[in-house]
């Protein structure tokens, strides 16, 4: 009998955590599991899960979910749901109560952010009591979770993320079709435009590069709050770009649905985040065959070594400028790094393999 899994994410944000359920739902279904969702009304999370093929029940707010516990339990009973997978620590209140009233439910929690302080008080002991497995998405977060969470070590497992490599199988599109500058080496920084992602240091590094060289920098990501960005931070970046004299060298690309094609077309992808819990953008760029420069911090060094990219100290513009100058000056090196990175992702970090491991964890507990 197929497992019936409800993904729970009561968030109005839009980042890696919120995107994750919709990323895994189609692959779960391909591998024989039925998918359901619990999300907030009119949220991007709810829309994305529906678009991915899940049946979704919605509530007006996290507090409303608690008030509608009986309704949710009846929904779970009616559909024969046997597994809950929670993605936001504050949602464990609802998930744990559901599992308390239906002891046959198996509750899993992916710790997407990396715990920064101990969670061993009375509330957290209650919230985590019904969790049969916590997934840490990197070794960096696993080590923190072992120390911080009120669970025995055997209930905390490391399960890295994966990327759908088939999205990168399409032929390379011309830059003109992608509205990209032609005849220039392209340096891209994709991801949410928010503090902590390293944009400021990256811009300072660009200002140190040879201005007579033929390169263009791209900031890829939504620029509005509903797209996951910090609008005040976007405004500060524009001021910094002007102050550094980079107006002609830096282009805001906005939110793009064609990210795989875009990553394949650029020459260097930068991920300067200071404390990345995993680094999904890193493996997306690697799957595209791009040369990647990542921050030497958080979980990113688990993904990059000298054979498939470069690392730079996240707060040092000079280190980033040096890494970029090396790659800008050597197209053959960029190609070699990109090919090695693409092969490594195909062998170790596919979404198919990730979901296989996830289903194995679901079934092992069952």
N, C-alpha and C positions, 0 to 999 in steps of 0.2 A: 504493500500500500504506500502511495506517495506521501511524503511528509508534507504537512501544511504549516507554513511558517509565516508569522506576522512580524513585519519589520516595524519598530516603533521609533518615531522621530518627531517630537512635538517642538519644532523649531521654525521660526520665521526667517532665520538666517539663510545664507546660501554660500557654503564653502564645501571643502572636501567631506566633512562629516555629513552634511545634509545631502550631498550628491551620492554618497556611497550606496544607500539602499537601491536607488534606481540603477546604479551601475551593476549590482549583482543580481537583481531580480530576473532579467532575461536569461542569464546563465544558469541560475537556479532552476528555472523552468525547463531549459534545454536538458538539464541533468535530472529531470523527473520530479522536482519539488513544486508544490503549489504555493503561490505567494499572495499574501495579504498585507495591508498596511494600516497603520494608525498614525494620523498626522493632523495638523491644524487646518481648519477650514480656510480655503482660499490661499493656501501657502504654496510656494514653489515646490516644497517637498511633496505635498499631496499630488500636485500636477505631474511631477516627474515620476512618481511611483505608478500613477495611472498610465502615463505614457509608456512606461516600461512593461506594462501588462498586468499589474497587480490590481486586485479589488481593494479599494481603500475606504475605510470608515474614518470620518473626520469629527473633531470636536472644536468648540469655539476657542478654548484655551486649556492650558495644563490643569488649571483648577477645575474646569468643567469636566475634564477627564475623570477626576476623582469623584465628582458628583454623579457622573454617569457610569459608575463602576458596574452597576447591575446590568445596564444596557450592553456594556462591552462584554461582560461575562456571557450574556445570552447570545451575543453575536459569535463569540468564540465557540460556544457549545453548538450552535446551529451549523457552523461551518466545519466543525471537527478539527479546529486548529490545535496542534499539539506542541508547538515551539514558538516562543517569543524571543525576538532578537532586538535588544535595546541599543541605542546609539548615542544617547545623551545622558549624562549622569543624573541630571535632575528628573529625567523621565523614569528613573528606577523606582520612584515612589509609586507611580501607577503600575508599572510592570510587576513590582514585588507584591503589591496587593492582589493583582490578578492571579499571580502564581500561588499566593497564600490561600485564596478562595478556591482555586483549582489546582490542587497539589500535583496532578498528573502533568501539568504544563512544565516544560523545561525552559528555563530563562537563561539566555546568553547576553553578554554585554561586551561590545567592542569599545575599548577605551581609546578613542581617536586622538585625544589631545595631549596625553602624558600628564600624570598627576604631579602637581608641584608642591603639595603639602600633605601631611598625613590625614587619612580619612578613617579614623578608628573610634570616633565617638559613638554615642548611643544611636543617633539617627543613621549614621553610615553602617553600623552593625546591622540595623534593621533592613536598610535598603539593599545591602549586599547579601543578606542571609539566604535569600532564595535563588541567588545567582549560582548556577552550576558551573559556569566557565566564563572567565574574563579573557578576552583576546587583546593582547598588546600588539600594536602594529609594527614594532621594531624592537631590537634588542635594547636600544636606549630607553624606550618607555617601559619595557619589561622589567628592567632593573629598578626603575622608580616605582612601578606598581607593586613589585614584590615587597618593597619596604613600606609603602604607603597604604595599601588596601587591607581591610579587615578580613582577609581570606587566607587560607593555607596555600602554600606555594603550588601544590598540585592542581589547584583550581584556576591558576593563571598560566595561560599558554601564549607563546609568541606566534602570531600569524600575520606575516607581512602581506601587503596589498598586492594586487595584480592589475595588469593593463590588458585590454582587448587588442591583441596584436593584429587582428584581422582588419582593424580600422586603418592600419598603415600599409595595407597591401595594394591600395590603388596606385595607378601610375602618378608620377610626379607632375603636378600641374604647373603651367607657366606662371611666372610671377605676376604677369599682367592680369591674368585671370583672378589672382588672389589679391589684386590691388596692392602689390608690394613694389618697392623701388627696384628697378632693373639695374644691372651692371654695378652692383655694390655688394660688399660683404655685409650680411645682415646679422646683427647681434640682438637677440630677443630676450626679454624678461616677461614670461607669462605668469599668470596667477592673480589672486585677489590683490587689489591695490589698497593695502592697509599697512599701518605701522608694524614693524617687526619683520617685514618681508625683504628688507635690505635695499629698497629702491634708492635711498639717499646715498649710501656708500657706492652703489653701482654708478650713479650719476657722477659722483666725484671721480670715480675711476675712468669713466668715459672722457671727462675733461682733461685727463692726463694723457690720453692717446694722441697719436700723431694726427693733426687735423688735415694734413695734406694727403693722408691715405684715404682710399675710397671705401668708407664704411657708413652704415646707417643703423641706428638703434631703434628698437621697437618695444613699446610697453603694451603688452597684450592683456586685456582684462576689462571687465565692466567698470564704468566710471560713475555709476549711480548707486545709491544705497540699496535699491532693490536688486541690484546685480552683485551685491556682496562687498562693495567697496566702501571706503571711508571718504566721503565727498570733501571734507575739510582737508584730509591728507592729500587728495588729488590736487586740490588748489595749492597746497604748500609745495608739491612737486613741480607744478608749473612755474611757481616763483623761483624755485631752485634752478630749474632748467634755464630760465631767463638769466639769472645771476651768473651762471656758468658759461653763458654764451653758446648754449647747445640747441637753440630753437630750430636750427636747420638740420640738426643731426638726430633729434629724438622725435619719434612719431607715436602718438597714442592711437592704438588700433581699435580700442573698445572691446566689447564682448564679442567673441567669435564662436560660431557653431562649427566652423571648419578647422578646428585646432589641429587635428592630425595632419591635414594637408598643409597647413601653415608651418607646423614644426618641421615637416619634411623639406620645405622650401627655404628655411633660414639656414645660416651657416653655423652659428654658435647660439646655444641656449644657456641662459644664466639663471641660477637659483640661489640667490644670496641670503635666504632666510636665516635668521640668527638661531632659531631653536625649532627646527622642523621635526615634528613627531615621526614622520615617515619620509616624505619627499615624493609624492605621487607625480608631480610635474617632472621630476628627474627621470623616472622610468618611462613617462610618456615621451619625453624628448629622446631618450635612449632608443625606445622602440621605433621612433621616426628616423633613426640613424644620424641624429645631429651630434655635433661635438658639444659636450656639456661642461660647464664650469659650475661647481656647487660650493656652498659654504662648508668649511671644515668644522662643522658643529652639528649638534643634534644627531639625527639618524642618517644624514646624507652621506657621511663617510662609510656607512654600511653598504652603499650602493655604488660608489665610485672609487676606482683605483686608477693608477697611472696608465693602465692599458685601455681604459674606456672613458677617460675624462680627466679633468683637472679639479683640484680643490684649492680654495683660497680662504684666508682668514676673513671672517664675515665683517669685521669692522675696519679693515685696512684697504683704503682705496688703492694704495700702491701695489698690494698683492693682487687685487683684481685687475688692475691695469697691466701688470706683468703677465698674468695668465692670458688675458685677452690679446695682448700684443704677440705673444708666442703663437697663438692659434690664427690670428689674422695674417701672420707672415708665413704660414705653412699650410697650404690647402691639402697637401698629401697627408699631413698629420691629422687634420680635421677628418678626412675621409677614413683614415685608419682607426681613429678613436671611435667614430660613429659606427663603423662596421662591427667592431668588437663589442660595443655597447648593445647594439641591436641583437647580436647573437646571444649575449648573456641574458638579456631580458626574455628572449624566446625560450631559453633553457630553464630559467629560474623564476620569472615574475609574470607569467601570463594570468589573465583573469580566469581562464578555464582551470588552471591548476589551483588557484586560490579558492575557487568555489568547490572544487573537489575536496580540498582539505577542510573547508568549512562544513560541508555535508558529512564528511567523515567524523568531525567533532560532534555535530548534531546527533549522528547515529550512535557514536560511541557512548555518549551519555544515556541515550535511549536504551 
